[in-house]
Amino acid sequence: MDIEKIIREGIVFRGKSSSPGKKEDKVKTKAKKKAYIAGSHGSGSAKMKAEYRRRRANRHKNG
């Protein structure tokens, strides 16, 4: 019976229902984004991008 119903109707996967009492507001900060933009978190590509941003920001000063 159940297999025939599944074949006819299919299976619907639903996400976990959220209970309204357990909702927590997360604190969002810009600290991680700032570290990435500054290139201070160690990534080579972030350091390169930070250098490009510095050059672009200082472009008007060298003219």
N, C-alpha and C positions, 0 to 999 in steps of 0.2 A: 504494500500500500504506500509506504513512504517513498520508495524508489520511484514508483509510477508518478506520484505527485511531484517529485523533484524533476523527473524527465519532462512532465507537462508544464510546470510552472517555473522551473529553474531554481537556483539558489541565490539568495540575496544576502550579501555580506554588509553588515552595518557596523559603523564605528562604535566605540564604547560610549554609552550615554553619560553625559556629564551631569553630576548632581549639583544643584544650585548652592548647596551649603559648603562645598569644598573649593569654591573658586578663590584663587589667590591672585592678587595683582602683582605682577613682576615689576621690579624696579628697572627701568631702562636708563642706561647711562651712555654717554658718548666717549667714555674712557677708552674702550677698545678701538673704536673708529679713529679716535685722535692718535692713538699709538700707531695704528696702521698708516695713517696719512703722514705722520711725522717720520715714519720709517724706523722707529725705535724698537720694534719688536723682533728684529733680527732677520726678516725675510729680505733676500737680495732684491726681489722685484719691488718690494715696498720702498726700499732705500733708493732705487733708481727712480721710481715714481715721485718720491719726495724731492729728489734732486731736480726733476723736471718741473715740479710745482714751484720750487724756490726760484728757478731760472725765470719761469713765466711771471711770477710775482714781482721779480726785480727788473723785468724787461724795460719798464718805463723809467727806471731810475738811471739806467746807463746811457741815456740818449741825450 
